[in-house]
Amino acid sequence: MVMDDYQTSNLRLAKELSNVILGDLEINQLPISQILMKAKRLARMLHDSDAQKWLDYEIMGYPVVFDPEDLGSCKKYYTSDRPVIRDEKTRRPHSIGLPHLESYINSTKIESVSKIGANESQKMQILNKHHELVNDFERLKTTIHNYVTEVNISLSVGEFAEDIFEDTRLAADKFIRQNCPRAGEQLLAINERMKYYDPESFSQALHAVQKILVIVADTVVPVGEKIYLDKKGRERSVEPHQYLNRIFSYIESNSRNDPVLFMIESEMAYIFAKSEKSHEKNKGSQGRLSKDDVELAIIHMYLIIAEIAKIQKIETIYLKTLPSEDYDSSFKPAPDLE
């Protein structure tokens, strides 16, 4: 999807920028004002309004009346233990920003002090103050480093998770291509419908997810029985329209990944039930199918198919069953798990 490609590219650029900023902070070759502007750009790329406000204060100085709660999630990066100056108009003290502090440090270096003709006692006082300011500066600069480091770690973890899902997607796509190519058309339908941000498109995309799962169910568990006894001793219907039960019966009988299986099963049942309710009349926005619902269903669909792909040999399995009878093989879009 074009939007997803843009978001992925933006996150990669953000990670690259965070690496550059960390290098700038650690090498100490750039003025802090330039580093802060880069950090603000990073916050803007991530749509982090709290960080943008906090970095603005670090660049321009904090207001006389300031509540750290205004920084929201970035409150943890602010410390009140920092140099202050008096406001020119109100004469009230307020915290200075890092560039202002850096300029004070540059003006109190030994070479600067020597030029003003101060006596030895004055020089000693100025130099002592210089060392205090340097300590404050390095301590406060660490908060910028902490923010960028946390962003970098978050982006790295997200990239790692994206790589894992990409491997999962490729395994699922290969399984579909080799075992049930008819489902490939529905993958294209999902991709097309998710380009549009409206409830009807979301509903059509979810219906395509269901169609894929029906085809997969018919591939791995040919219809032959009506009841399956799961590991917890519960009887589940595995009639033709109960495609989720048929899929999960296959995975449960061939895989040991039970915790993930139960989680996916629960989420799928909830989303499909919500899909049914969204079509009922007189339902408010609370019952509507959202983009997040459909995206979660798509992710779970890939996880399910990838789990099946791990089961190397696809064959009819021997389920713990009860006698079956003839039944209709019609498809119901959103079955209840029993």
Protein Blocks (a to p, Z undefined) as FASTA:
>chain_A
ZZlmmmmmmmmmmmmmmmmmmmmmmnopacfklmmmmmmmmmmmnopaklmmmmmmmmno
pafbdcfklnmmmmmmpcfbdcddddfklopacdddfklmmmmmmmmgfklmmmnopafk
lmmmmmmmmmmmmmmmmmmmmmmmmmmmmmmmmmmmmmmmmmmmmmmmmmmmmmmmmmmm
mlmmmmmmmmmmmmpccfklmmmmmmmmmmmmmmmmmmmmccfbfbdcdfkopacdfbfk
lmmlmmmmmmmmmccklmlmmmmmmmmmmmmmmmmmmmpghiafklpccfklmmmmmmmm
mmmmmmmmmmmbgcdddddddddddddfbdcfbacdZZ
